[in-house]
Amino acid sequence: MDDFRQMINVDELTSDDTVTLARAAAEAIRGLNHATRHEAGPGQPSAAYDVLGALALAAARIGQVHPLPRPRARGRAPRP
């Protein structure tokens, strides 16, 4: 499955759906960890590049899940 939107109605997402997607992502990473330690791992450099490219894209999208806080001006107290 290339796109989670094929299995979830984006207009009706709930908190539970969000948690389910996060857990699926964690399990996918776990599966990659196992796959790369066995013969099923990337046999060719091109496969390794594809895997690394997909992981880099996933890492780049993490900021959309929880944006990093913006720097505050000096001398200002942090918000509660």
mmCIF file of the N, C-alpha and C atoms, coordinates in Angstrom:
data_MODEL
# 
_entry.id   MODEL 
# 
loop_
_atom_site.group_PDB 
_atom_site.id 
_atom_site.type_symbol 
_atom_site.label_atom_id 
_atom_site.label_alt_id 
_atom_site.label_comp_id 
_atom_site.label_asym_id 
_atom_site.label_entity_id 
_atom_site.label_seq_id 
_atom_site.pdbx_PDB_ins_code 
_atom_site.Cartn_x 
_atom_site.Cartn_y 
_atom_site.Cartn_z 
_atom_site.occupancy 
_atom_site.B_iso_or_equiv 
_atom_site.pdbx_formal_charge 
_atom_site.auth_seq_id 
_atom_site.auth_comp_id 
_atom_site.auth_asym_id 
_atom_site.auth_atom_id 
_atom_site.pdbx_PDB_model_num 
ATOM 1   N N  . MET A 1 1  ? 0.848   -1.167  0.000  1.00 0.00 ? 1  MET A N  1 
ATOM 2   C CA . MET A 1 1  ? 0.000   0.000   0.000  1.00 0.00 ? 1  MET A CA 1 
ATOM 3   C C  . MET A 1 1  ? 0.894   1.230   0.000  1.00 0.00 ? 1  MET A C  1 
ATOM 4   N N  . ASP A 1 2  ? 0.718   2.068   -0.990 1.00 0.00 ? 2  ASP A N  1 
ATOM 5   C CA . ASP A 1 2  ? 1.540   3.259   -1.117 1.00 0.00 ? 2  ASP A CA 1 
ATOM 6   C C  . ASP A 1 2  ? 0.984   4.458   -0.367 1.00 0.00 ? 2  ASP A C  1 
ATOM 7   N N  . ASP A 1 3  ? -0.298  4.446   -0.065 1.00 0.00 ? 3  ASP A N  1 
ATOM 8   C CA . ASP A 1 3  ? -0.920  5.638   0.481  1.00 0.00 ? 3  ASP A CA 1 
ATOM 9   C C  . ASP A 1 3  ? -1.954  5.243   1.519  1.00 0.00 ? 3  ASP A C  1 
ATOM 10  N N  . PHE A 1 4  ? -1.790  5.725   2.753  1.00 0.00 ? 4  PHE A N  1 
ATOM 11  C CA . PHE A 1 4  ? -2.705  5.370   3.823  1.00 0.00 ? 4  PHE A CA 1 
ATOM 12  C C  . PHE A 1 4  ? -4.125  5.842   3.534  1.00 0.00 ? 4  PHE A C  1 
ATOM 13  N N  . ARG A 1 5  ? -4.258  6.854   2.681  1.00 0.00 ? 5  ARG A N  1 
ATOM 14  C CA . ARG A 1 5  ? -5.588  7.380   2.364  1.00 0.00 ? 5  ARG A CA 1 
ATOM 15  C C  . ARG A 1 5  ? -6.437  6.361   1.628  1.00 0.00 ? 5  ARG A C  1 
ATOM 16  N N  . GLN A 1 6  ? -5.814  5.294   1.114  1.00 0.00 ? 6  GLN A N  1 
ATOM 17  C CA . GLN A 1 6  ? -6.577  4.231   0.466  1.00 0.00 ? 6  GLN A CA 1 
ATOM 18  C C  . GLN A 1 6  ? -7.350  3.397   1.479  1.00 0.00 ? 6  GLN A C  1 
ATOM 19  N N  . MET A 1 7  ? -6.928  3.425   2.751  1.00 0.00 ? 7  MET A N  1 
ATOM 20  C CA . MET A 1 7  ? -7.588  2.600   3.749  1.00 0.00 ? 7  MET A CA 1 
ATOM 21  C C  . MET A 1 7  ? -8.294  3.399   4.845  1.00 0.00 ? 7  MET A C  1 
ATOM 22  N N  . ILE A 1 8  ? -8.091  4.710   4.901  1.00 0.00 ? 8  ILE A N  1 
ATOM 23  C CA . ILE A 1 8  ? -8.689  5.534   5.947  1.00 0.00 ? 8  ILE A CA 1 
ATOM 24  C C  . ILE A 1 8  ? -9.357  6.738   5.298  1.00 0.00 ? 8  ILE A C  1 
ATOM 25  N N  . ASN A 1 9  ? -10.552 7.068   5.749  1.00 0.00 ? 9  ASN A N  1 
ATOM 26  C CA . ASN A 1 9  ? -11.248 8.255   5.277  1.00 0.00 ? 9  ASN A CA 1 
ATOM 27  C C  . ASN A 1 9  ? -10.644 9.467   5.985  1.00 0.00 ? 9  ASN A C  1 
ATOM 28  N N  . VAL A 1 10 ? -9.894  10.263  5.266  1.00 0.00 ? 10 VAL A N  1 
ATOM 29  C CA . VAL A 1 10 ? -9.160  11.389  5.847  1.00 0.00 ? 10 VAL A CA 1 
ATOM 30  C C  . VAL A 1 10 ? -10.115 12.404  6.476  1.00 0.00 ? 10 VAL A C  1 
ATOM 31  N N  . ASP A 1 11 ? -11.307 12.535  5.933  1.00 0.00 ? 11 ASP A N  1 
ATOM 32  C CA . ASP A 1 11 ? -12.264 13.508  6.462  1.00 0.00 ? 11 ASP A CA 1 
ATOM 33  C C  . ASP A 1 11 ? -12.852 13.089  7.802  1.00 0.00 ? 11 ASP A C  1 
ATOM 34  N N  . GLU A 1 12 ? -12.689 11.825  8.175  1.00 0.00 ? 12 GLU A N  1 
ATOM 35  C CA . GLU A 1 12 ? -13.277 11.325  9.417  1.00 0.00 ? 12 GLU A CA 1 
ATOM 36  C C  . GLU A 1 12 ? -12.228 10.732  10.362 1.00 0.00 ? 12 GLU A C  1 
ATOM 37  N N  . LEU A 1 13 ? -10.996 11.214  10.286 1.00 0.00 ? 13 LEU A N  1 
ATOM 38  C CA . LEU A 1 13 ? -9.937  10.708  11.154 1.00 0.00 ? 13 LEU A CA 1 
ATOM 39  C C  . LEU A 1 13 ? -10.232 11.007  12.617 1.00 0.00 ? 13 LEU A C  1 
ATOM 40  N N  . THR A 1 14 ? -9.919  10.043  13.471 1.00 0.00 ? 14 THR A N  1 
ATOM 41  C CA . THR A 1 14 ? -10.065 10.226  14.913 1.00 0.00 ? 14 THR A CA 1 
ATOM 42  C C  . THR A 1 14 ? -8.692  10.120  15.563 1.00 0.00 ? 14 THR A C  1 
ATOM 43  N N  . SER A 1 15 ? -8.632  10.403  16.839 1.00 0.00 ? 15 SER A N  1 
ATOM 44  C CA . SER A 1 15 ? -7.380  10.245  17.580 1.00 0.00 ? 15 SER A CA 1 
ATOM 45  C C  . SER A 1 15 ? -6.916  8.794   17.540 1.00 0.00 ? 15 SER A C  1 
ATOM 46  N N  . ASP A 1 16 ? -7.859  7.872   17.625 1.00 0.00 ? 16 ASP A N  1 
ATOM 47  C CA . ASP A 1 16 ? -7.508  6.448   17.558 1.00 0.00 ? 16 ASP A CA 1 
ATOM 48  C C  . ASP A 1 16 ? -6.877  6.093   16.214 1.00 0.00 ? 16 ASP A C  1 
ATOM 49  N N  . ASP A 1 17 ? -7.389  6.674   15.124 1.00 0.00 ? 17 ASP A N  1 
ATOM 50  C CA . ASP A 1 17 ? -6.801  6.434   13.805 1.00 0.00 ? 17 ASP A CA 1 
ATOM 51  C C  . ASP A 1 17 ? -5.374  6.957   13.746 1.00 0.00 ? 17 ASP A C  1 
ATOM 52  N N  . THR A 1 18 ? -5.153  8.115   14.352 1.00 0.00 ? 18 THR A N  1 
ATOM 53  C CA . THR A 1 18 ? -3.814  8.702   14.373 1.00 0.00 ? 18 THR A CA 1 
ATOM 54  C C  . THR A 1 18 ? -2.842  7.801   15.118 1.00 0.00 ? 18 THR A C  1 
ATOM 55  N N  . VAL A 1 19 ? -3.274  7.277   16.254 1.00 0.00 ? 19 VAL A N  1 
ATOM 56  C CA . VAL A 1 19 ? -2.432  6.359   17.031 1.00 0.00 ? 19 VAL A CA 1 
ATOM 57  C C  . VAL A 1 19 ? -2.178  5.087   16.233 1.00 0.00 ? 19 VAL A C  1 
ATOM 58  N N  . THR A 1 20 ? -3.195  4.584   15.553 1.00 0.00 ? 20 THR A N  1 
ATOM 59  C CA . THR A 1 20 ? -3.041  3.372   14.736 1.00 0.00 ? 20 THR A CA 1 
ATOM 60  C C  . THR A 1 20 ? -2.003  3.584   13.643 1.00 0.00 ? 20 THR A C  1 
ATOM 61  N N  . LEU A 1 21 ? -2.047  4.736   12.980 1.00 0.00 ? 21 LEU A N  1 
ATOM 62  C CA . LEU A 1 21 ? -1.060  5.037   11.940 1.00 0.00 ? 21 LEU A CA 1 
ATOM 63  C C  . LEU A 1 21 ? 0.346   5.122   12.514 1.00 0.00 ? 21 LEU A C  1 
ATOM 64  N N  . ALA A 1 22 ? 0.497   5.749   13.670 1.00 0.00 ? 22 ALA A N  1 
ATOM 65  C CA . ALA A 1 22 ? 1.816   5.859   14.297 1.00 0.00 ? 22 ALA A CA 1 
ATOM 66  C C  . ALA A 1 22 ? 2.358   4.482   14.665 1.00 0.00 ? 22 ALA A C  1 
ATOM 67  N N  . ARG A 1 23 ? 1.495   3.624   15.190 1.00 0.00 ? 23 ARG A N  1 
ATOM 68  C CA . ARG A 1 23 ? 1.932   2.267   15.550 1.00 0.00 ? 23 ARG A CA 1 
ATOM 69  C C  . ARG A 1 23 ? 2.293   1.458   14.311 1.00 0.00 ? 23 ARG A C  1 
ATOM 70  N N  . ALA A 1 24 ? 1.555   1.654   13.229 1.00 0.00 ? 24 ALA A N  1 
ATOM 71  C CA . ALA A 1 24 ? 1.884   0.963   11.974 1.00 0.00 ? 24 ALA A CA 1 
ATOM 72  C C  . ALA A 1 24 ? 3.251   1.413   11.458 1.00 0.00 ? 24 ALA A C  1 
ATOM 73  N N  . ALA A 1 25 ? 3.532   2.717   11.583 1.00 0.00 ? 25 ALA A N  1 
ATOM 74  C CA . ALA A 1 25 ? 4.846   3.221   11.167 1.00 0.00 ? 25 ALA A CA 1 
ATOM 75  C C  . ALA A 1 25 ? 5.953   2.605   12.015 1.00 0.00 ? 25 ALA A C  1 
ATOM 76  N N  . ALA A 1 26 ? 5.726   2.505   13.320 1.00 0.00 ? 26 ALA A N  1 
ATOM 77  C CA . ALA A 1 26 ? 6.724   1.897   14.213 1.00 0.00 ? 26 ALA A CA 1 
ATOM 78  C C  . ALA A 1 26 ? 6.959   0.436   13.854 1.00 0.00 ? 26 ALA A C  1 
ATOM 79  N N  . GLU A 1 27 ? 5.889   -0.281  13.544 1.00 0.00 ? 27 GLU A N  1 
ATOM 80  C CA . GLU A 1 27 ? 6.035   -1.691  13.165 1.00 0.00 ? 27 GLU A CA 1 
ATOM 81  C C  . GLU A 1 27 ? 6.741   -1.840  11.820 1.00 0.00 ? 27 GLU A C  1 
ATOM 82  N N  . ALA A 1 28 ? 6.502   -0.899  10.910 1.00 0.00 ? 28 ALA A N  1 
ATOM 83  C CA . ALA A 1 28 ? 7.196   -0.941  9.619  1.00 0.00 ? 28 ALA A CA 1 
ATOM 84  C C  . ALA A 1 28 ? 8.702   -0.765  9.818  1.00 0.00 ? 28 ALA A C  1 
ATOM 85  N N  . ILE A 1 29 ? 9.089   0.149   10.694 1.00 0.00 ? 29 ILE A N  1 
ATOM 86  C CA . ILE A 1 29 ? 10.513  0.352   10.997 1.00 0.00 ? 29 ILE A CA 1 
ATOM 87  C C  . ILE A 1 29 ? 11.092  -0.909  11.627 1.00 0.00 ? 29 ILE A C  1 
ATOM 88  N N  . ARG A 1 30 ? 10.333  -1.514  12.527 1.00 0.00 ? 30 ARG A N  1 
ATOM 89  C CA . ARG A 1 30 ? 10.787  -2.766  13.158 1.00 0.00 ? 30 ARG A CA 1 
ATOM 90  C C  . ARG A 1 30 ? 11.000  -3.842  12.095 1.00 0.00 ? 30 ARG A C  1 
ATOM 91  N N  . GLY A 1 31 ? 10.073  -3.942  11.155 1.00 0.00 ? 31 GLY A N  1 
ATOM 92  C CA . GLY A 1 31 ? 10.217  -4.913  10.072 1.00 0.00 ? 31 GLY A CA 1 
ATOM 93  C C  . GLY A 1 31 ? 11.448  -4.646  9.218  1.00 0.00 ? 31 GLY A C  1 
ATOM 94  N N  . LEU A 1 32 ? 11.723  -3.364  8.952  1.00 0.00 ? 32 LEU A N  1 
ATOM 95  C CA . LEU A 1 32 ? 12.934  -3.022  8.197  1.00 0.00 ? 32 LEU A CA 1 
ATOM 96  C C  . LEU A 1 32 ? 14.189  -3.419  8.956  1.00 0.00 ? 32 LEU A C  1 
ATOM 97  N N  . ASN A 1 33 ? 14.175  -3.225  10.269 1.00 0.00 ? 33 ASN A N  1 
ATOM 98  C CA . ASN A 1 33 ? 15.323  -3.628  11.081 1.00 0.00 ? 33 ASN A CA 1 
ATOM 99  C C  . ASN A 1 33 ? 15.590  -5.119  10.937 1.00 0.00 ? 33 ASN A C  1 
ATOM 100 N N  . HIS A 1 34 ? 14.541  -5.914  10.989 1.00 0.00 ? 34 HIS A N  1 
ATOM 101 C CA . HIS A 1 34 ? 14.705  -7.371  10.847 1.00 0.00 ? 34 HIS A CA 1 
ATOM 102 C C  . HIS A 1 34 ? 15.135  -7.743  9.430  1.00 0.00 ? 34 HIS A C  1 
ATOM 103 N N  . ALA A 1 35 ? 14.524  -7.105  8.447  1.00 0.00 ? 35 ALA A N  1 
ATOM 104 C CA . ALA A 1 35 ? 14.813  -7.446  7.052  1.00 0.00 ? 35 ALA A CA 1 
ATOM 105 C C  . ALA A 1 35 ? 16.261  -7.151  6.680  1.00 0.00 ? 35 ALA A C  1 
ATOM 106 N N  . THR A 1 36 ? 16.813  -6.072  7.198  1.00 0.00 ? 36 THR A N  1 
ATOM 107 C CA . THR A 1 36 ? 18.173  -5.710  6.818  1.00 0.00 ? 36 THR A CA 1 
ATOM 108 C C  . THR A 1 36 ? 19.224  -6.530  7.548  1.00 0.00 ? 36 THR A C  1 
ATOM 109 N N  . ARG A 1 37 ? 18.815  -7.329  8.527  1.00 0.00 ? 37 ARG A N  1 
ATOM 110 C CA . ARG A 1 37 ? 19.764  -8.192  9.228  1.00 0.00 ? 37 ARG A CA 1 
ATOM 111 C C  . ARG A 1 37 ? 19.807  -9.610  8.651  1.00 0.00 ? 37 ARG A C  1 
ATOM 112 N N  . HIS A 1 38 ? 18.964  -9.884  7.687  1.00 0.00 ? 38 HIS A N  1 
ATOM 113 C CA . HIS A 1 38 ? 18.871  -11.228 7.113  1.00 0.00 ? 38 HIS A CA 1 
ATOM 114 C C  . HIS A 1 38 ? 19.119  -11.166 5.614  1.00 0.00 ? 38 HIS A C  1 
ATOM 115 N N  . GLU A 1 39 ? 19.040  -12.320 4.987  1.00 0.00 ? 39 GLU A N  1 
ATOM 116 C CA . GLU A 1 39 ? 19.281  -12.402 3.545  1.00 0.00 ? 39 GLU A CA 1 
ATOM 117 C C  . GLU A 1 39 ? 18.271  -11.603 2.739  1.00 0.00 ? 39 GLU A C  1 
ATOM 118 N N  . ALA A 1 40 ? 17.120  -11.303 3.335  1.00 0.00 ? 40 ALA A N  1 
ATOM 119 C CA . ALA A 1 40 ? 16.088  -10.546 2.625  1.00 0.00 ? 40 ALA A CA 1 
ATOM 120 C C  . ALA A 1 40 ? 16.429  -9.067  2.523  1.00 0.00 ? 40 ALA A C  1 
ATOM 121 N N  . GLY A 1 41 ? 17.504  -8.645  3.143  1.00 0.00 ? 41 GLY A N  1 
ATOM 122 C CA . GLY A 1 41 ? 17.905  -7.242  3.107  1.00 0.00 ? 41 GLY A CA 1 
ATOM 123 C C  . GLY A 1 41 ? 18.245  -6.806  1.699  1.00 0.00 ? 41 GLY A C  1 
ATOM 124 N N  . PRO A 1 42 ? 18.546  -5.526  1.536  1.00 0.00 ? 42 PRO A N  1 
ATOM 125 C CA . PRO A 1 42 ? 18.837  -5.020  0.191  1.00 0.00 ? 42 PRO A CA 1 
ATOM 126 C C  . PRO A 1 42 ? 20.040  -5.736  -0.414 1.00 0.00 ? 42 PRO A C  1 
ATOM 127 N N  . GLY A 1 43 ? 19.812  -6.457  -1.490 1.00 0.00 ? 43 GLY A N  1 
ATOM 128 C CA . GLY A 1 43 ? 20.876  -7.211  -2.143 1.00 0.00 ? 43 GLY A CA 1 
ATOM 129 C C  . GLY A 1 43 ? 21.689  -6.367  -3.095 1.00 0.00 ? 43 GLY A C  1 
ATOM 130 N N  . GLN A 1 44 ? 21.120  -5.274  -3.539 1.00 0.00 ? 44 GLN A N  1 
ATOM 131 C CA . GLN A 1 44 ? 21.781  -4.410  -4.503 1.00 0.00 ? 44 GLN A CA 1 
ATOM 132 C C  . GLN A 1 44 ? 21.879  -2.997  -3.927 1.00 0.00 ? 44 GLN A C  1 
ATOM 133 N N  . PRO A 1 45 ? 22.910  -2.260  -4.305 1.00 0.00 ? 45 PRO A N  1 
ATOM 134 C CA . PRO A 1 45 ? 23.009  -0.880  -3.830 1.00 0.00 ? 45 PRO A CA 1 
ATOM 135 C C  . PRO A 1 45 ? 21.776  -0.052  -4.171 1.00 0.00 ? 45 PRO A C  1 
ATOM 136 N N  . SER A 1 46 ? 21.166  -0.301  -5.334 1.00 0.00 ? 46 SER A N  1 
ATOM 137 C CA . SER A 1 46 ? 19.988  0.484   -5.711 1.00 0.00 ? 46 SER A CA 1 
ATOM 138 C C  . SER A 1 46 ? 18.838  0.252   -4.733 1.00 0.00 ? 46 SER A C  1 
ATOM 139 N N  . ALA A 1 47 ? 18.700  -0.959  -4.219 1.00 0.00 ? 47 ALA A N  1 
ATOM 140 C CA . ALA A 1 47 ? 17.653  -1.238  -3.231 1.00 0.00 ? 47 ALA A CA 1 
ATOM 141 C C  . ALA A 1 47 ? 17.949  -0.500  -1.931 1.00 0.00 ? 47 ALA A C  1 
ATOM 142 N N  . ALA A 1 48 ? 19.207  -0.470  -1.540 1.00 0.00 ? 48 ALA A N  1 
ATOM 143 C CA . ALA A 1 48 ? 19.585  0.256   -0.322 1.00 0.00 ? 48 ALA A CA 1 
ATOM 144 C C  . ALA A 1 48 ? 19.301  1.744   -0.481 1.00 0.00 ? 48 ALA A C  1 
ATOM 145 N N  . TYR A 1 49 ? 19.586  2.300   -1.663 1.00 0.00 ? 49 TYR A N  1 
ATOM 146 C CA . TYR A 1 49 ? 19.300  3.714   -1.908 1.00 0.00 ? 49 TYR A CA 1 
ATOM 147 C C  . TYR A 1 49 ? 17.802  3.988   -1.841 1.00 0.00 ? 49 TYR A C  1 
ATOM 148 N N  . ASP A 1 50 ? 16.994  3.064   -2.390 1.00 0.00 ? 50 ASP A N  1 
ATOM 149 C CA . ASP A 1 50 ? 15.540  3.233   -2.333 1.00 0.00 ? 50 ASP A CA 1 
ATOM 150 C C  . ASP A 1 50 ? 15.044  3.213   -0.887 1.00 0.00 ? 50 ASP A C  1 
ATOM 151 N N  . VAL A 1 51 ? 15.561  2.279   -0.086 1.00 0.00 ? 51 VAL A N  1 
ATOM 152 C CA . VAL A 1 51 ? 15.166  2.193   1.324  1.00 0.00 ? 51 VAL A CA 1 
ATOM 153 C C  . VAL A 1 51 ? 15.567  3.464   2.065  1.00 0.00 ? 51 VAL A C  1 
ATOM 154 N N  . LEU A 1 52 ? 16.805  3.898   1.879  1.00 0.00 ? 52 LEU A N  1 
ATOM 155 C CA . LEU A 1 52 ? 17.271  5.105   2.558  1.00 0.00 ? 52 LEU A CA 1 
ATOM 156 C C  . LEU A 1 52 ? 16.503  6.350   2.107  1.00 0.00 ? 52 LEU A C  1 
ATOM 157 N N  . GLY A 1 53 ? 16.164  6.411   0.839  1.00 0.00 ? 53 GLY A N  1 
ATOM 158 C CA . GLY A 1 53 ? 15.385  7.539   0.342  1.00 0.00 ? 53 GLY A CA 1 
ATOM 159 C C  . GLY A 1 53 ? 13.999  7.585   0.966  1.00 0.00 ? 53 GLY A C  1 
ATOM 160 N N  . ALA A 1 54 ? 13.362  6.416   1.086  1.00 0.00 ? 54 ALA A N  1 
ATOM 161 C CA . ALA A 1 54 ? 12.038  6.356   1.700  1.00 0.00 ? 54 ALA A CA 1 
ATOM 162 C C  . ALA A 1 54 ? 12.105  6.728   3.174  1.00 0.00 ? 54 ALA A C  1 
ATOM 163 N N  . LEU A 1 55 ? 13.154  6.274   3.866  1.00 0.00 ? 55 LEU A N  1 
ATOM 164 C CA . LEU A 1 55 ? 13.309  6.625   5.287  1.00 0.00 ? 55 LEU A CA 1 
ATOM 165 C C  . LEU A 1 55 ? 13.604  8.113   5.466  1.00 0.00 ? 55 LEU A C  1 
ATOM 166 N N  . ALA A 1 56 ? 14.375  8.689   4.560  1.00 0.00 ? 56 ALA A N  1 
ATOM 167 C CA . ALA A 1 56 ? 14.652  10.126  4.630  1.00 0.00 ? 56 ALA A CA 1 
ATOM 168 C C  . ALA A 1 56 ? 13.370  10.927  4.427  1.00 0.00 ? 56 ALA A C  1 
ATOM 169 N N  . LEU A 1 57 ? 12.526  10.473  3.517  1.00 0.00 ? 57 LEU A N  1 
ATOM 170 C CA . LEU A 1 57 ? 11.243  11.137  3.302  1.00 0.00 ? 57 LEU A CA 1 
ATOM 171 C C  . LEU A 1 57 ? 10.367  11.033  4.549  1.00 0.00 ? 57 LEU A C  1 
ATOM 172 N N  . ALA A 1 58 ? 10.335  9.857   5.166  1.00 0.00 ? 58 ALA A N  1 
ATOM 173 C CA . ALA A 1 58 ? 9.566   9.674   6.401  1.00 0.00 ? 58 ALA A CA 1 
ATOM 174 C C  . ALA A 1 58 ? 10.082  10.595  7.499  1.00 0.00 ? 58 ALA A C  1 
ATOM 175 N N  . ALA A 1 59 ? 11.392  10.691  7.630  1.00 0.00 ? 59 ALA A N  1 
ATOM 176 C CA . ALA A 1 59 ? 11.978  11.557  8.660  1.00 0.00 ? 59 ALA A CA 1 
ATOM 177 C C  . ALA A 1 59 ? 11.640  13.023  8.390  1.00 0.00 ? 59 ALA A C  1 
ATOM 178 N N  . ALA A 1 60 ? 11.636  13.416  7.137  1.00 0.00 ? 60 ALA A N  1 
ATOM 179 C CA . ALA A 1 60 ? 11.327  14.802  6.792  1.00 0.00 ? 60 ALA A CA 1 
ATOM 180 C C  . ALA A 1 60 ? 9.881   15.152  7.126  1.00 0.00 ? 60 ALA A C  1 
ATOM 181 N N  . ARG A 1 61 ? 9.004   14.160  7.081  1.00 0.00 ? 61 ARG A N  1 
ATOM 182 C CA . ARG A 1 61 ? 7.584   14.401  7.349  1.00 0.00 ? 61 ARG A CA 1 
ATOM 183 C C  . ARG A 1 61 ? 7.242   14.403  8.836  1.00 0.00 ? 61 ARG A C  1 
ATOM 184 N N  . ILE A 1 62 ? 8.162   14.004  9.682  1.00 0.00 ? 62 ILE A N  1 
ATOM 185 C CA . ILE A 1 62 ? 7.897   13.975  11.127 1.00 0.00 ? 62 ILE A CA 1 
ATOM 186 C C  . ILE A 1 62 ? 7.538   15.368  11.637 1.00 0.00 ? 62 ILE A C  1 
ATOM 187 N N  . GLY A 1 63 ? 8.151   16.403  11.106 1.00 0.00 ? 63 GLY A N  1 
ATOM 188 C CA . GLY A 1 63 ? 7.854   17.760  11.532 1.00 0.00 ? 63 GLY A CA 1 
ATOM 189 C C  . GLY A 1 63 ? 6.408   18.148  11.318 1.00 0.00 ? 63 GLY A C  1 
ATOM 190 N N  . GLN A 1 64 ? 5.732   17.521  10.372 1.00 0.00 ? 64 GLN A N  1 
ATOM 191 C CA . GLN A 1 64 ? 4.324   17.793  10.141 1.00 0.00 ? 64 GLN A CA 1 
ATOM 192 C C  . GLN A 1 64 ? 3.465   17.203  11.248 1.00 0.00 ? 64 GLN A C  1 
ATOM 193 N N  . VAL A 1 65 ? 3.955   16.153  11.889 1.00 0.00 ? 65 VAL A N  1 
ATOM 194 C CA . VAL A 1 65 ? 3.210   15.521  12.973 1.00 0.00 ? 65 VAL A CA 1 
ATOM 195 C C  . VAL A 1 65 ? 3.243   16.406  14.204 1.00 0.00 ? 65 VAL A C  1 
ATOM 196 N N  . HIS A 1 66 ? 4.424   16.873  14.549 1.00 0.00 ? 66 HIS A N  1 
ATOM 197 C CA . HIS A 1 66 ? 4.595   17.712  15.734 1.00 0.00 ? 66 HIS A CA 1 
ATOM 198 C C  . HIS A 1 66 ? 5.667   18.738  15.413 1.00 0.00 ? 66 HIS A C  1 
ATOM 199 N N  . PRO A 1 67 ? 5.254   19.918  14.963 1.00 0.00 ? 67 PRO A N  1 
ATOM 200 C CA . PRO A 1 67 ? 6.250   20.926  14.585 1.00 0.00 ? 67 PRO A CA 1 
ATOM 201 C C  . PRO A 1 67 ? 7.136   21.317  15.766 1.00 0.00 ? 67 PRO A C  1 
ATOM 202 N N  . LEU A 1 68 ? 8.378   21.596  15.467 1.00 0.00 ? 68 LEU A N  1 
ATOM 203 C CA . LEU A 1 68 ? 9.305   22.050  16.503 1.00 0.00 ? 68 LEU A CA 1 
ATOM 204 C C  . LEU A 1 68 ? 8.902   23.439  16.965 1.00 0.00 ? 68 LEU A C  1 
ATOM 205 N N  . PRO A 1 69 ? 9.087   23.725  18.247 1.00 0.00 ? 69 PRO A N  1 
ATOM 206 C CA . PRO A 1 69 ? 8.736   25.063  18.725 1.00 0.00 ? 69 PRO A CA 1 
ATOM 207 C C  . PRO A 1 69 ? 9.628   26.115  18.088 1.00 0.00 ? 69 PRO A C  1 
ATOM 208 N N  . ARG A 1 70 ? 9.048   27.274  17.852 1.00 0.00 ? 70 ARG A N  1 
ATOM 209 C CA . ARG A 1 70 ? 9.832   28.371  17.277 1.00 0.00 ? 70 ARG A CA 1 
ATOM 210 C C  . ARG A 1 70 ? 10.696  28.988  18.364 1.00 0.00 ? 70 ARG A C  1 
ATOM 211 N N  . PRO A 1 71 ? 11.878  29.490  18.012 1.00 0.00 ? 71 PRO A N  1 
ATOM 212 C CA . PRO A 1 71 ? 12.737  30.151  19.011 1.00 0.00 ? 71 PRO A CA 1 
ATOM 213 C C  . PRO A 1 71 ? 12.038  31.396  19.551 1.00 0.00 ? 71 PRO A C  1 
ATOM 214 N N  . ARG A 1 72 ? 12.239  31.650  20.808 1.00 0.00 ? 72 ARG A N  1 
ATOM 215 C CA . ARG A 1 72 ? 11.634  32.818  21.450 1.00 0.00 ? 72 ARG A CA 1 
ATOM 216 C C  . ARG A 1 72 ? 12.649  33.961  21.489 1.00 0.00 ? 72 ARG A C  1 
ATOM 217 N N  . ALA A 1 73 ? 12.120  35.174  21.550 1.00 0.00 ? 73 ALA A N  1 
ATOM 218 C CA . ALA A 1 73 ? 12.983  36.343  21.666 1.00 0.00 ? 73 ALA A CA 1 
ATOM 219 C C  . ALA A 1 73 ? 13.677  36.309  23.024 1.00 0.00 ? 73 ALA A C  1 
ATOM 220 N N  . ARG A 1 74 ? 14.886  36.812  23.077 1.00 0.00 ? 74 ARG A N  1 
ATOM 221 C CA . ARG A 1 74 ? 15.626  36.827  24.343 1.00 0.00 ? 74 ARG A CA 1 
ATOM 222 C C  . ARG A 1 74 ? 14.906  37.682  25.379 1.00 0.00 ? 74 ARG A C  1 
ATOM 223 N N  . GLY A 1 75 ? 14.966  37.213  26.622 1.00 0.00 ? 75 GLY A N  1 
ATOM 224 C CA . GLY A 1 75 ? 14.410  37.980  27.715 1.00 0.00 ? 75 GLY A CA 1 
ATOM 225 C C  . GLY A 1 75 ? 12.922  37.759  27.949 1.00 0.00 ? 75 GLY A C  1 
ATOM 226 N N  . ARG A 1 76 ? 12.296  36.975  27.096 1.00 0.00 ? 76 ARG A N  1 
ATOM 227 C CA . ARG A 1 76 ? 10.874  36.700  27.287 1.00 0.00 ? 76 ARG A CA 1 
ATOM 228 C C  . ARG A 1 76 ? 10.702  35.387  28.015 1.00 0.00 ? 76 ARG A C  1 
ATOM 229 N N  . ALA A 1 77 ? 9.793   35.375  28.944 1.00 0.00 ? 77 ALA A N  1 
ATOM 230 C CA . ALA A 1 77 ? 9.522   34.147  29.698 1.00 0.00 ? 77 ALA A CA 1 
ATOM 231 C C  . ALA A 1 77 ? 8.773   33.172  28.814 1.00 0.00 ? 77 ALA A C  1 
ATOM 232 N N  . PRO A 1 78 ? 9.055   31.873  28.961 1.00 0.00 ? 78 PRO A N  1 
ATOM 233 C CA . PRO A 1 78 ? 8.328   30.885  28.167 1.00 0.00 ? 78 PRO A CA 1 
ATOM 234 C C  . PRO A 1 78 ? 6.850   30.857  28.558 1.00 0.00 ? 78 PRO A C  1 
ATOM 235 N N  . ARG A 1 79 ? 6.031   30.515  27.591 1.00 0.00 ? 79 ARG A N  1 
ATOM 236 C CA . ARG A 1 79 ? 4.607   30.387  27.864 1.00 0.00 ? 79 ARG A CA 1 
ATOM 237 C C  . ARG A 1 79 ? 4.352   29.160  28.719 1.00 0.00 ? 79 ARG A C  1 
ATOM 238 N N  . PRO A 1 80 ? 3.330   29.230  29.591 1.00 0.00 ? 80 PRO A N  1 
ATOM 239 C CA . PRO A 1 80 ? 3.027   28.055  30.432 1.00 0.00 ? 80 PRO A CA 1 
ATOM 240 C C  . PRO A 1 80 ? 2.500   26.906  29.620 1.00 0.00 ? 80 PRO A C  1 
# 
